[in-house]
Amino acid sequence: MGAVVEALMARVRAARAGLAAAVAAEDPYAVAVAQDELDDALRVARRHGLDVGVERADEE
């Protein structure tokens, strides 16, 4: 299960970084797409029992 956990956490980190980049670029469409990806990544991680914490997009 270690590889699955690592992959899920990597997806969450990448989604958070993507959202931060979209916000920084001030691109509303990219923000919406990135937010959807983050929401999905968090949902999957939580469904697998991972504590992904809460981070804001502008805390980078």
Distance bins in CASP14 RR format, pairs under 12 A and 6 or more apart:
PFRMAT RR
TARGET T0000
AUTHOR 0000-0000-0000
RMODE 2
METHOD distances of the structure
MODEL  1
1 7 0 0 0 0 0 1 0 0 0 0 0
1 8 0 0 0 0 0 1 0 0 0 0 0
1 48 0 0 0 0 1 0 0 0 0 0 0
1 49 0 0 0 0 0 1 0 0 0 0 0
1 50 0 0 0 0 0 1 0 0 0 0 0
2 8 0 0 0 0 1 0 0 0 0 0 0
2 9 0 0 0 0 1 0 0 0 0 0 0
2 10 0 0 0 0 0 1 0 0 0 0 0
2 48 0 0 0 0 0 1 0 0 0 0 0
2 50 0 0 0 0 0 1 0 0 0 0 0
3 9 0 0 0 0 0 1 0 0 0 0 0
3 10 0 0 0 0 0 1 0 0 0 0 0
4 10 0 0 0 0 0 1 0 0 0 0 0
4 11 0 0 0 0 0 1 0 0 0 0 0
4 44 0 0 0 0 0 1 0 0 0 0 0
4 45 0 0 0 0 0 1 0 0 0 0 0
4 47 0 0 0 0 0 1 0 0 0 0 0
4 48 1 0 0 1 0 0 0 0 0 0 0
4 49 0 0 0 0 0 1 0 0 0 0 0
4 50 0 0 0 0 1 0 0 0 0 0 0
5 11 0 0 0 0 0 1 0 0 0 0 0
5 12 0 0 0 0 0 1 0 0 0 0 0
5 44 0 0 0 0 0 1 0 0 0 0 0
5 45 0 0 0 0 1 0 0 0 0 0 0
5 48 1 0 0 1 0 0 0 0 0 0 0
5 49 0 0 0 0 1 0 0 0 0 0 0
5 50 1 0 0 1 0 0 0 0 0 0 0
5 51 0 0 0 0 0 1 0 0 0 0 0
5 52 0 0 0 0 0 1 0 0 0 0 0
6 12 0 0 0 0 0 1 0 0 0 0 0
6 13 0 0 0 0 0 1 0 0 0 0 0
6 45 0 0 0 0 0 1 0 0 0 0 0
6 48 0 0 0 0 0 1 0 0 0 0 0
6 50 0 0 0 0 0 1 0 0 0 0 0
7 13 0 0 0 0 0 1 0 0 0 0 0
7 14 0 0 0 0 0 1 0 0 0 0 0
7 41 0 0 0 0 0 1 0 0 0 0 0
7 44 0 0 0 0 0 1 0 0 0 0 0
7 45 0 0 0 0 1 0 0 0 0 0 0
7 48 0 0 0 0 0 1 0 0 0 0 0
7 50 0 0 0 0 0 1 0 0 0 0 0
8 14 0 0 0 0 0 1 0 0 0 0 0
8 15 0 0 0 0 0 1 0 0 0 0 0
8 40 0 0 0 0 0 1 0 0 0 0 0
8 41 1 0 0 1 0 0 0 0 0 0 0
8 42 0 0 0 0 1 0 0 0 0 0 0
8 43 0 0 0 0 0 1 0 0 0 0 0
8 44 1 0 0 1 0 0 0 0 0 0 0
8 45 1 0 1 0 0 0 0 0 0 0 0
8 46 0 0 0 0 1 0 0 0 0 0 0
8 47 0 0 0 0 1 0 0 0 0 0 0
8 48 1 0 0 1 0 0 0 0 0 0 0
8 49 0 0 0 0 1 0 0 0 0 0 0
8 50 1 0 1 0 0 0 0 0 0 0 0
8 51 0 0 0 0 0 1 0 0 0 0 0
8 52 0 0 0 0 1 0 0 0 0 0 0
9 15 0 0 0 0 0 1 0 0 0 0 0
9 16 0 0 0 0 0 1 0 0 0 0 0
9 41 0 0 0 0 1 0 0 0 0 0 0
9 42 0 0 0 0 0 1 0 0 0 0 0
9 44 0 0 0 0 0 1 0 0 0 0 0
9 45 1 0 0 1 0 0 0 0 0 0 0
9 46 0 0 0 0 0 1 0 0 0 0 0
9 48 0 0 0 0 0 1 0 0 0 0 0
9 49 0 0 0 0 0 1 0 0 0 0 0
9 50 1 0 0 1 0 0 0 0 0 0 0
9 51 0 0 0 0 0 1 0 0 0 0 0
9 52 1 0 0 1 0 0 0 0 0 0 0
9 53 0 0 0 0 0 1 0 0 0 0 0
10 16 0 0 0 0 0 1 0 0 0 0 0
10 17 0 0 0 0 0 1 0 0 0 0 0
10 41 0 0 0 0 1 0 0 0 0 0 0
10 45 0 0 0 0 0 1 0 0 0 0 0
10 50 0 0 0 0 0 1 0 0 0 0 0
10 52 0 0 0 0 0 1 0 0 0 0 0
11 17 0 0 0 0 0 1 0 0 0 0 0
11 18 0 0 0 0 0 1 0 0 0 0 0
11 37 0 0 0 0 1 0 0 0 0 0 0
11 38 0 0 0 0 1 0 0 0 0 0 0
11 39 0 0 0 0 0 1 0 0 0 0 0
11 40 0 0 0 0 1 0 0 0 0 0 0
11 41 1 0 1 0 0 0 0 0 0 0 0
11 42 0 0 0 0 1 0 0 0 0 0 0
11 43 0 0 0 0 0 1 0 0 0 0 0
11 44 1 0 0 1 0 0 0 0 0 0 0
11 45 1 0 0 1 0 0 0 0 0 0 0
11 48 0 0 0 0 0 1 0 0 0 0 0
11 50 0 0 0 0 0 1 0 0 0 0 0
11 52 0 0 0 0 1 0 0 0 0 0 0
12 18 0 0 0 0 0 1 0 0 0 0 0
12 19 0 0 0 0 0 1 0 0 0 0 0
12 37 0 0 0 0 1 0 0 0 0 0 0
12 38 1 0 0 1 0 0 0 0 0 0 0
12 39 0 0 0 0 0 1 0 0 0 0 0
12 40 0 0 0 0 0 1 0 0 0 0 0
12 41 1 0 1 0 0 0 0 0 0 0 0
12 42 1 0 0 1 0 0 0 0 0 0 0
12 43 0 0 0 0 0 1 0 0 0 0 0
12 44 0 0 0 0 1 0 0 0 0 0 0
12 45 1 0 1 0 0 0 0 0 0 0 0
12 46 0 0 0 0 1 0 0 0 0 0 0
12 48 0 0 0 0 0 1 0 0 0 0 0
12 50 0 0 0 0 1 0 0 0 0 0 0
12 51 0 0 0 0 0 1 0 0 0 0 0
12 52 1 0 1 0 0 0 0 0 0 0 0
12 53 0 0 0 0 1 0 0 0 0 0 0
12 54 0 0 0 0 0 1 0 0 0 0 0
12 55 0 0 0 0 1 0 0 0 0 0 0
13 19 0 0 0 0 0 1 0 0 0 0 0
13 20 0 0 0 0 0 1 0 0 0 0 0
13 37 0 0 0 0 0 1 0 0 0 0 0
13 38 0 0 0 0 0 1 0 0 0 0 0
13 41 0 0 0 0 1 0 0 0 0 0 0
13 42 0 0 0 0 0 1 0 0 0 0 0
13 45 0 0 0 0 0 1 0 0 0 0 0
13 50 0 0 0 0 0 1 0 0 0 0 0
13 52 0 0 0 0 1 0 0 0 0 0 0
13 53 0 0 0 0 0 1 0 0 0 0 0
13 55 0 0 0 0 1 0 0 0 0 0 0
13 60 0 0 0 0 0 1 0 0 0 0 0
14 20 0 0 0 0 0 1 0 0 0 0 0
14 21 0 0 0 0 0 1 0 0 0 0 0
14 34 0 0 0 0 1 0 0 0 0 0 0
14 37 0 0 0 0 1 0 0 0 0 0 0
14 38 0 0 0 0 1 0 0 0 0 0 0
14 40 0 0 0 0 0 1 0 0 0 0 0
14 41 1 0 0 1 0 0 0 0 0 0 0
15 21 0 0 0 0 0 1 0 0 0 0 0
15 22 0 0 0 0 0 1 0 0 0 0 0
15 33 0 0 0 0 0 1 0 0 0 0 0
15 34 1 0 0 1 0 0 0 0 0 0 0
15 35 0 0 0 0 1 0 0 0 0 0 0
15 36 0 0 0 0 1 0 0 0 0 0 0
15 37 1 0 1 0 0 0 0 0 0 0 0
15 38 1 1 0 0 0 0 0 0 0 0 0
15 39 0 0 0 0 1 0 0 0 0 0 0
15 40 1 0 0 1 0 0 0 0 0 0 0
15 41 1 0 1 0 0 0 0 0 0 0 0
15 42 1 0 0 1 0 0 0 0 0 0 0
15 43 0 0 0 0 0 1 0 0 0 0 0
15 44 0 0 0 0 0 1 0 0 0 0 0
15 45 0 0 0 0 1 0 0 0 0 0 0
15 52 0 0 0 0 0 1 0 0 0 0 0
15 55 0 0 0 0 0 1 0 0 0 0 0
15 57 0 0 0 0 0 1 0 0 0 0 0
16 22 0 0 0 0 0 1 0 0 0 0 0
16 23 0 0 0 0 0 1 0 0 0 0 0
16 34 0 0 0 0 1 0 0 0 0 0 0
16 35 0 0 0 0 0 1 0 0 0 0 0
16 37 0 0 0 0 1 0 0 0 0 0 0
16 38 1 0 0 1 0 0 0 0 0 0 0
16 39 0 0 0 0 0 1 0 0 0 0 0
16 41 0 0 0 0 1 0 0 0 0 0 0
16 42 0 0 0 0 1 0 0 0 0 0 0
16 45 0 0 0 0 0 1 0 0 0 0 0
16 52 0 0 0 0 1 0 0 0 0 0 0
16 53 0 0 0 0 0 1 0 0 0 0 0
16 54 0 0 0 0 0 1 0 0 0 0 0
16 55 1 0 1 0 0 0 0 0 0 0 0
16 56 0 0 0 0 1 0 0 0 0 0 0
16 57 1 0 0 1 0 0 0 0 0 0 0
16 58 0 0 0 0 0 1 0 0 0 0 0
16 59 0 0 0 0 1 0 0 0 0 0 0
16 60 0 0 0 0 1 0 0 0 0 0 0
17 23 0 0 0 0 0 1 0 0 0 0 0
17 24 0 0 0 0 0 1 0 0 0 0 0
17 34 0 0 0 0 1 0 0 0 0 0 0
17 37 0 0 0 0 0 1 0 0 0 0 0
17 38 0 0 0 0 1 0 0 0 0 0 0
17 41 0 0 0 0 0 1 0 0 0 0 0
17 55 0 0 0 0 0 1 0 0 0 0 0
17 57 0 0 0 0 1 0 0 0 0 0 0
17 59 0 0 0 0 0 1 0 0 0 0 0
17 60 1 0 0 1 0 0 0 0 0 0 0
18 24 0 0 0 0 1 0 0 0 0 0 0
18 25 0 0 0 0 1 0 0 0 0 0 0
18 27 0 0 0 0 0 1 0 0 0 0 0
18 30 0 0 0 0 1 0 0 0 0 0 0
18 31 0 0 0 0 1 0 0 0 0 0 0
18 33 0 0 0 0 1 0 0 0 0 0 0
18 34 1 0 1 0 0 0 0 0 0 0 0
18 35 0 0 0 0 1 0 0 0 0 0 0
18 36 0 0 0 0 0 1 0 0 0 0 0
18 37 1 0 0 1 0 0 0 0 0 0 0
18 38 1 0 0 1 0 0 0 0 0 0 0
18 41 0 0 0 0 0 1 0 0 0 0 0
18 57 0 0 0 0 1 0 0 0 0 0 0
18 60 0 0 0 0 1 0 0 0 0 0 0
19 25 0 0 0 0 0 1 0 0 0 0 0
19 27 0 0 0 0 0 1 0 0 0 0 0
19 30 0 0 0 0 1 0 0 0 0 0 0
19 31 1 0 0 1 0 0 0 0 0 0 0
19 32 0 0 0 0 1 0 0 0 0 0 0
19 33 0 0 0 0 1 0 0 0 0 0 0
19 34 1 0 1 0 0 0 0 0 0 0 0
19 35 1 0 1 0 0 0 0 0 0 0 0
19 36 0 0 0 0 1 0 0 0 0 0 0
19 37 1 0 0 1 0 0 0 0 0 0 0
19 38 1 0 1 0 0 0 0 0 0 0 0
19 39 0 0 0 0 1 0 0 0 0 0 0
19 41 0 0 0 0 0 1 0 0 0 0 0
19 42 0 0 0 0 0 1 0 0 0 0 0
19 55 0 0 0 0 1 0 0 0 0 0 0
19 56 0 0 0 0 1 0 0 0 0 0 0
19 57 1 0 1 0 0 0 0 0 0 0 0
19 58 0 0 0 0 1 0 0 0 0 0 0
19 59 0 0 0 0 0 1 0 0 0 0 0
19 60 0 0 0 0 1 0 0 0 0 0 0
20 30 0 0 0 0 0 1 0 0 0 0 0
20 31 0 0 0 0 1 0 0 0 0 0 0
20 34 0 0 0 0 1 0 0 0 0 0 0
20 35 0 0 0 0 0 1 0 0 0 0 0
20 38 0 0 0 0 1 0 0 0 0 0 0
20 55 0 0 0 0 1 0 0 0 0 0 0
20 56 0 0 0 0 1 0 0 0 0 0 0
20 57 1 0 1 0 0 0 0 0 0 0 0
20 58 1 0 0 1 0 0 0 0 0 0 0
20 59 0 0 0 0 1 0 0 0 0 0 0
20 60 1 0 1 0 0 0 0 0 0 0 0
21 27 0 0 0 0 1 0 0 0 0 0 0
21 30 1 0 0 1 0 0 0 0 0 0 0
21 31 0 0 0 0 1 0 0 0 0 0 0
21 33 0 0 0 0 0 1 0 0 0 0 0
21 34 1 0 0 1 0 0 0 0 0 0 0
21 37 0 0 0 0 0 1 0 0 0 0 0
21 38 0 0 0 0 0 1 0 0 0 0 0
21 57 0 0 0 0 1 0 0 0 0 0 0
21 58 0 0 0 0 0 1 0 0 0 0 0
21 60 0 0 0 0 1 0 0 0 0 0 0
22 28 0 0 0 0 1 0 0 0 0 0 0
22 29 0 0 0 0 1 0 0 0 0 0 0
22 30 1 1 0 0 0 0 0 0 0 0 0
22 31 1 0 1 0 0 0 0 0 0 0 0
22 32 0 0 0 0 1 0 0 0 0 0 0
22 33 1 0 0 1 0 0 0 0 0 0 0
22 34 1 0 1 0 0 0 0 0 0 0 0
22 35 0 0 0 0 1 0 0 0 0 0 0
22 36 0 0 0 0 0 1 0 0 0 0 0
22 37 0 0 0 0 1 0 0 0 0 0 0
22 38 0 0 0 0 0 1 0 0 0 0 0
22 57 0 0 0 0 1 0 0 0 0 0 0
22 58 0 0 0 0 0 1 0 0 0 0 0
22 60 0 0 0 0 0 1 0 0 0 0 0
23 30 0 0 0 0 1 0 0 0 0 0 0
23 31 1 0 1 0 0 0 0 0 0 0 0
23 32 0 0 0 0 0 1 0 0 0 0 0
23 34 0 0 0 0 1 0 0 0 0 0 0
23 35 0 0 0 0 1 0 0 0 0 0 0
23 38 0 0 0 0 0 1 0 0 0 0 0
23 56 0 0 0 0 1 0 0 0 0 0 0
23 57 1 0 1 0 0 0 0 0 0 0 0
23 58 1 0 0 1 0 0 0 0 0 0 0
23 59 0 0 0 0 0 1 0 0 0 0 0
23 60 0 0 0 0 1 0 0 0 0 0 0
24 30 0 0 0 0 1 0 0 0 0 0 0
24 31 0 0 0 0 1 0 0 0 0 0 0
24 34 0 0 0 0 0 1 0 0 0 0 0
24 57 0 0 0 0 1 0 0 0 0 0 0
24 58 0 0 0 0 1 0 0 0 0 0 0
24 60 0 0 0 0 1 0 0 0 0 0 0
25 31 0 0 0 0 1 0 0 0 0 0 0
25 33 0 0 0 0 0 1 0 0 0 0 0
25 34 0 0 0 0 1 0 0 0 0 0 0
25 57 0 0 0 0 0 1 0 0 0 0 0
27 33 0 0 0 0 1 0 0 0 0 0 0
27 34 0 0 0 0 1 0 0 0 0 0 0
27 35 0 0 0 0 0 1 0 0 0 0 0
28 34 0 0 0 0 0 1 0 0 0 0 0
28 35 0 0 0 0 0 1 0 0 0 0 0
29 35 0 0 0 0 0 1 0 0 0 0 0
29 36 0 0 0 0 0 1 0 0 0 0 0
30 36 0 0 0 0 0 1 0 0 0 0 0
30 37 0 0 0 0 0 1 0 0 0 0 0
30 57 0 0 0 0 0 1 0 0 0 0 0
31 37 0 0 0 0 0 1 0 0 0 0 0
31 38 0 0 0 0 0 1 0 0 0 0 0
31 57 0 0 0 0 1 0 0 0 0 0 0
31 58 0 0 0 0 0 1 0 0 0 0 0
32 38 0 0 0 0 0 1 0 0 0 0 0
32 39 0 0 0 0 0 1 0 0 0 0 0
33 39 0 0 0 0 0 1 0 0 0 0 0
33 40 0 0 0 0 0 1 0 0 0 0 0
34 40 0 0 0 0 0 1 0 0 0 0 0
34 41 0 0 0 0 0 1 0 0 0 0 0
34 57 0 0 0 0 1 0 0 0 0 0 0
35 41 0 0 0 0 0 1 0 0 0 0 0
35 42 0 0 0 0 0 1 0 0 0 0 0
35 57 0 0 0 0 1 0 0 0 0 0 0
36 42 0 0 0 0 0 1 0 0 0 0 0
36 43 0 0 0 0 0 1 0 0 0 0 0
37 43 0 0 0 0 0 1 0 0 0 0 0
37 44 0 0 0 0 0 1 0 0 0 0 0
37 57 0 0 0 0 0 1 0 0 0 0 0
38 44 0 0 0 0 0 1 0 0 0 0 0
38 45 0 0 0 0 0 1 0 0 0 0 0
38 52 0 0 0 0 1 0 0 0 0 0 0
38 54 0 0 0 0 0 1 0 0 0 0 0
38 55 0 0 0 0 1 0 0 0 0 0 0
38 56 0 0 0 0 0 1 0 0 0 0 0
38 57 0 0 0 0 1 0 0 0 0 0 0
39 45 0 0 0 0 0 1 0 0 0 0 0
39 46 0 0 0 0 0 1 0 0 0 0 0
39 52 0 0 0 0 0 1 0 0 0 0 0
40 46 0 0 0 0 0 1 0 0 0 0 0
40 47 0 0 0 0 0 1 0 0 0 0 0
41 47 0 0 0 0 0 1 0 0 0 0 0
41 48 0 0 0 0 0 1 0 0 0 0 0
41 50 0 0 0 0 0 1 0 0 0 0 0
41 52 0 0 0 0 1 0 0 0 0 0 0
42 48 0 0 0 0 0 1 0 0 0 0 0
42 49 0 0 0 0 0 1 0 0 0 0 0
42 50 0 0 0 0 1 0 0 0 0 0 0
42 51 0 0 0 0 0 1 0 0 0 0 0
42 52 1 0 1 0 0 0 0 0 0 0 0
42 53 0 0 0 0 1 0 0 0 0 0 0
42 54 0 0 0 0 1 0 0 0 0 0 0
42 55 0 0 0 0 0 1 0 0 0 0 0
43 49 0 0 0 0 0 1 0 0 0 0 0
43 50 0 0 0 0 0 1 0 0 0 0 0
43 52 0 0 0 0 1 0 0 0 0 0 0
44 50 0 0 0 0 1 0 0 0 0 0 0
44 52 0 0 0 0 1 0 0 0 0 0 0
45 51 0 0 0 0 1 0 0 0 0 0 0
45 52 1 0 1 0 0 0 0 0 0 0 0
45 53 0 0 0 0 1 0 0 0 0 0 0
46 52 1 0 0 1 0 0 0 0 0 0 0
46 53 0 0 0 0 1 0 0 0 0 0 0
46 54 0 0 0 0 0 1 0 0 0 0 0
53 59 0 0 0 0 0 1 0 0 0 0 0
END
